[in-house]
Amino acid sequence: MSEKLLMKGNEAVAEAAIRAGCRHFFGYPITPQTELSAYMAKRMPKIGGTFLQAESEVAAINMVLGAGAAGARVMTSSSSPGISLKSEGLSYIVGSEVPCVVMNVQRGGPGLGGIQPAQSDYFQATRGPGHGDMHLIVLAPASVQEMVDLCYDAFDLADLYRNPVMILADGMLGQMMEPVEFENQPHRELPEKSWATNGHQNRRPHNVINSLYLKAPELEAHVRDIFKKYETIREKESRCEAYLADDAEILLVAYGAAARLCKNAVKMARERGVRAGLLRPITLWPFPERQLFSHTEHTKAFLTVEMSMGQMVEDVKLASQFRVPTYFYGRTGGVIPTPEEILEQILKIAGGAR
Amino acid sequence: MASFLERAGFPKPAPKEGRTTERLAVVAGHYGSGKTNFAVNLALHLAAGDGWAERFGLVREPLSVTLVDLDIVNPYFRAADAGELVRAAGVRLVAPRYAGSNLDIPALPPEVGQVFSADCRAVFDVGGDDAGAIALGRYAADFERAGYQFLFCVNFRRIETRTPREAYELLREIEAASRLRATAIVNNTNLGEETTAALVRESLPPMEELAALSGLPVAGVTALPGVAAELPGALPVERHIGVPF
């Protein structure tokens, strides 16, 4: 299939996952993610895969742990409240060093919140979301095509580092339609899954997948091993897109749908003679710290724009080591900021800076 | 070749008979066929009385126009999003009471019933696929009494209607779910911002094949104004529904 098709973000991720070799999907429906589950429900039986609508998100994530432990490429998806339910299981999966891919099509919170798009699960995604010393690798697409490209990568990263990878989208990206193509699937060199519990055939000792370590020094050693992987991930995998950033006096920092709005605002600011630019983190964990820090040399101010009350802004401040003032603008609860609102913030900062 | 439903024992429906002009237009199709945007355009042009909507078999008397948002399956990108625009054009909007809000319940507004008895014209924007068309079935008897045009929107660049065969299967599923008959095809093939005249031209052979399979006439080929200008006979549609960037 070389031709371009018009697809929803949710459908495109499902198709990309299948093309990446995912044959097992366990989920529970929730708006605005449902098209992903629906697509899997239609496609999986036709290609010999498994689609299972579990009795709850808690059950679904534990099925993911089981299939992943057996070495299969497996995925689950949900939206904000459902991810909270999955967080215990995600901690077990990290502790068990099992690869899997989780999609969060964020909606407004806290609580049941709403069904309109939001980015208020940044802390949850990058700081946990489960208990214990843990991280997910968190990827943040900003277009339907990037949902596809990052979905391919998510499965490879999960297998390479034996850690769950979260694709952090939002209702806007999940629901909107854009042209998309599925060619150009990258192929990383991946190690064989010699750890998988897929039958020893009398040729090797039993593999055990477990996250329970009752002796403190053993658990500490286990966690230190996991964090050695995290050091490698921080070194090798952080990614961002820079847009008109090199000469920017005011550098916007935004991810996902908010970055699309910011790009328009940057163009509008440039038309008014204000040198604005955009740094768009593609990996939220690891956060592109070095890349952001390098811009503190020439930038007079950072402006972080989020569909939340301000979460990533803390990473921006940390990564910049407070060398440059960092401003924040956000709308939340499902309200989407307009490029005009963002432009107003840019102009305000530019006026103050002069 | 018979459709899946016919192979499963359902009789092939006879072509819908009736008047050539009707008060009511139903717009249905696959998710992403562009039906909501088309429905908004249709309602606006009916209200303007500019002749754009002539080819869709609707009455020309200057009756008031109502746009009915009957989409109870999709919480985003819906006719109610264009509420301000259509109201300003003198079109009455009837939408599920909680459309676009956080109360996600598939309740139909009681005002829908009024358009069947009142002396008005109405455009029904129906939810995607057969799942969305189920809501229409609740009014099937009312439609039969009042008469209707049923416009099946198709985009041959959508994942589940890439071939005439797939589009035909979906058309039959939508008819079965709604208990109504399609009366015409609207070819709305597009790739969003990347749509070109060549891309629309490529959709003409599958469109003709769909017409042959279903026995339905093609009421129009639509495209955004820039593209439509390059396609003789194409109907320009303005983009009223979409993302804020």
Chai-1 contact restraints between the chains, C-beta under 6 A:
chainA,res_idxA,chainB,res_idxB,connection_type,confidence,min_distance_angstrom,max_distance_angstrom,comment,restraint_id
A,K4,B,L191,contact,1.0,0.0,6.0,A-B,restraint_1
A,L5,B,R157,contact,1.0,0.0,6.0,A-B,restraint_2
A,L5,B,I159,contact,1.0,0.0,6.0,A-B,restraint_3
A,L6,B,G32,contact,1.0,0.0,6.0,A-B,restraint_4
A,L6,B,R157,contact,1.0,0.0,6.0,A-B,restraint_5
A,L6,B,R158,contact,1.0,0.0,6.0,A-B,restraint_6
A,L6,B,L191,contact,1.0,0.0,6.0,A-B,restraint_7
A,M7,B,I159,contact,1.0,0.0,6.0,A-B,restraint_8
A,T31,B,P75,contact,1.0,0.0,6.0,A-B,restraint_9
A,T31,B,D104,contact,1.0,0.0,6.0,A-B,restraint_10
A,G114,B,N102,contact,1.0,0.0,6.0,A-B,restraint_11
A,I115,B,P75,contact,1.0,0.0,6.0,A-B,restraint_12
A,I115,B,N102,contact,1.0,0.0,6.0,A-B,restraint_13
A,I115,B,D104,contact,1.0,0.0,6.0,A-B,restraint_14
A,Q175,B,Y76,contact,1.0,0.0,6.0,A-B,restraint_15
A,M176,B,V243,contact,1.0,0.0,6.0,A-B,restraint_16
A,M177,B,G32,contact,1.0,0.0,6.0,A-B,restraint_17
A,E178,B,G192,contact,1.0,0.0,6.0,A-B,restraint_18
A,P179,B,L191,contact,1.0,0.0,6.0,A-B,restraint_19
A,P179,B,G192,contact,1.0,0.0,6.0,A-B,restraint_20
A,P179,B,E194,contact,1.0,0.0,6.0,A-B,restraint_21
A,R260,B,F245,contact,1.0,0.0,6.0,A-B,restraint_22
A,L261,B,F245,contact,1.0,0.0,6.0,A-B,restraint_23
A,N264,B,F245,contact,1.0,0.0,6.0,A-B,restraint_24
A,I336,B,P244,contact,1.0,0.0,6.0,A-B,restraint_25
